Amino acid sequence: MKAYGKMSKEELLALQAELQARYDKLKGEGIQLDMSRGKPGTDQLDLSAPMLDVLNSKSAFKGVNNIDVRNYGLMDGIDEAKELFAELMECPKDHVMVYGNSSLSVMYDLISKAMVHGICGSTPWCKLDKVKFLCPVPGYDRHFAITESFGIEMISIPIDENGPDMDLVEQYVNNDPAVKGIWNIPKYSNPTGVVYSDEVVRRFAGLRPAADDFRIYWDNAYAVHHVYMEDKAQILNIADECEKAGNPHMYYELCSTSKITFPGAGVAALITSPENIADIKKTVTIQTIGYDKVNQLRHVMFFKNAAGVNAHMEKHAAILRPKFDAVLDCLEKELGGLEIGSWIKPRGGYFIAFETLEGCAKRVVALCREAGVVMTPAGSTYPYKRDDADTSIRIAPTCPTPKELTKACAVFVLCVKLASVEKYLTKMA
Amino acid sequence: MKAYGKMSKEELLALQAELQARYDKLKGEGIQLDMSRGKPGTDQLDLSAPMLDVLNSKSAFKGVNNIDVRNYGLMDGIDEAKELFAELMECPKDHVMVYGNSSLSVMYDLISKAMVHGICGSTPWCKLDKVKFLCPVPGYDRHFAITESFGIEMISIPIDENGPDMDLVEQYVNNDPAVKGIWNIPKYSNPTGVVYSDEVVRRFAGLRPAADDFRIYWDNAYAVHHVYMEDKAQILNIADECEKAGNPHMYYELCSTSKITFPGAGVAALITSPENIADIKKTVTIQTIGYDKVNQLRHVMFFKNAAGVNAHMEKHAAILRPKFDAVLDCLEKELGGLEIGSWIKPRGGYFIAFETLEGCAKRVVALCREAGVVMTPAGSTYPYKRDDADTSIRIAPTCPTPKELTKACAVFVLCVKLASVEKYLTKMA
């Protein structure tokens, strides 16, 4: 295939006519497909249905510490759950605090606490004139929504296949005391699928923040969420690296079972230094008498240990692989060589990030919608939803079937082509 | 029995010698009992164990709105759960938002939101010089801990058998714009067991707050938690009364299943105007993608409707009645006529509040502890834990067995007598 950028005006006009005709025909087909939502399919949820049977009215309800999980208490989680997360995330048990459903709400609470109560005795952020966060882009819209909601200024940091631009990160963090945090999804990043390189993790751990209350928000949401099992990614352990670099309190690592068991009824965990945990407990003890310990025990009884979780994740991967393949095959086959878009093949996670030519992302998403294929709104993966270059599109392949994905992706690539031709023709006009 | 206040010094000295001898003997018995904890006993938890079987791997997982409860979404709760709480709390379904475990964390979040995001567009409290809350006393220590944690100034309001002193409440709320809220447990109050009279509820609804963002925090924690079923209390519906009084947005009513099913795995709900819910959703949508919907459905499947809940509460009452009786009988028998303490017989809830002579509460609790009976620390039921008159003691009779309670109460009344004699002798000295 000839790259679009090398075509003459005549070639482009002819191509546009052909693409437009195909697009108009597609529009008439009444397609209704959705590649916008990063959530598990029903078949994935069914994998964990047996978890609802392991804990029942005949169960003992008492954990190792002899506390009845049905009653009040144990605000930082049951011991067994701490052990499971410690093994899974490779950290000491006293670095783990186990919560209820959703790590998102743990992150929200961490920021909320920092705003009102401060971090380890620091000035609460609401008393400061300016608080800034670094946001690797494209990134997770719900991270950015939290910081935006608290009026925190967000600074975009470009990300490449190794992680964020660390020169820029160091420059901000080590010099500006208003920079209090950076959002990260270090493994199978949302939406790029990027896996942070060892060098990037080490440079994170070696930061010398101007602010004492600077923390790395290390949302390890996809820690065990491989898609291609033969090509599992491994990242350095942020806890270990921070410890080695003399920054043992600089990170908050988050994880959850939302995409392991049920997004609607999972268990979340925070991993950080015991000193940070002690600080966080000061407010959590005001906030609750305890998170759902019955659900914590249910998870432990179902998985038993990290090996149990990993075996379970193989089943998820088996469901997800044909879905990712459907999209990636279509992109490669239809767009390879045209130089009108790029993407990184993810090895895990829930998304494929697609980069259009400059100024085309919004147009592609609009064209898709008109033809019956819903995509995440362009710009969603940027702070303030502002992707100034207008290039970033997030593809979420987990919910539709492989067959639906093939259809949806056919629409998508056609829209990319159409928008790209329009773009080149406009440039020529 | 002769009232202690009418005894001569000689009589008091003789009595003291006798009481001291009995106390010293008791101390030698190695008693280890606890009347400090307002939590259900194991037999109560067992009542709800079958709830863990109704939802299992064979369940449909889909509610009326066809959403899979295991997946993301429905941030304000599943429809069926809203319906259950609406019927139970007698309000329209669109006035209900259903959360996860613990209404305490809902209250914390309401205050936290008000601090940082404001209420319905008001100035966030963290931007104000002074924010004040009214605190009926004695009251719930965890309420006071929340407001204290956010640096909110707490003002004690005396409570009698009809509820808080409403003259004082009106004076503060209607004149001081810094007064942003008042904590209430309107039914079977913690710890007094007081049930707010119709007049008190109507005067609450008729407040004319100086602050637009003043809210009544109506923690209806014991709405269906009767102990004496033949003598169930009924209070006016705060939602209806506020509506009638032209103050439809002035209240946040809270409730939960913590002491209906499991404190460790319950479901909480907020009841307020749809306008307030819309305002709250603006931050909750940033905070979470959804609370535990599987547990919400589990509760609905177990209870089916309000009648199901009420039938279940009869079983709780049957367990609690002999426990309350054990304490109340002992108090009446041992202290009646002595004029060294008073208490209100509660008709429901989890506590009995005891008032000692002035300056005796701490001493009584210390004497109890020395003899092996743990009581809630004196002063806990006051803001800043400061009960200046030192008279208030909270008795929690739900955890021990009736037999244990009889023993523990025997120790307690002896300590009350001893401390009271000491008090009168000191006054004579």
Interface residues (C-beta under 8 A of the other chain):
Chain A: R37 K39 P40 T42 L45 S48 A49 P50 M51 L52 D53 L55 N56 S57 S59 F61 D68 V69 R70 N71 Y72 G73 G100 N101 S102 L104 S105 Y108 D109 S112 M115 V116 H117 P124 C126 K127 R142 A145 I146 S149 F150 S258 F262 P263 G264 A265 T283 I286 Q287 T288 I289 G290 Y291 D292 K293 V294 N295
Chain B: R37 K39 P40 T42 L45 S48 A49 P50 M51 L52 D53 L55 N56 S57 S59 F61 D68 V69 R70 N71 Y72 G73 G100 N101 S102 L104 S105 Y108 D109 S112 M115 V116 H117 P124 C126 K127 R142 A145 I146 S149 F150 S258 F262 P263 G264 A265 T283 I286 Q287 T288 I289 G290 Y291 D292 K293 V294 N295
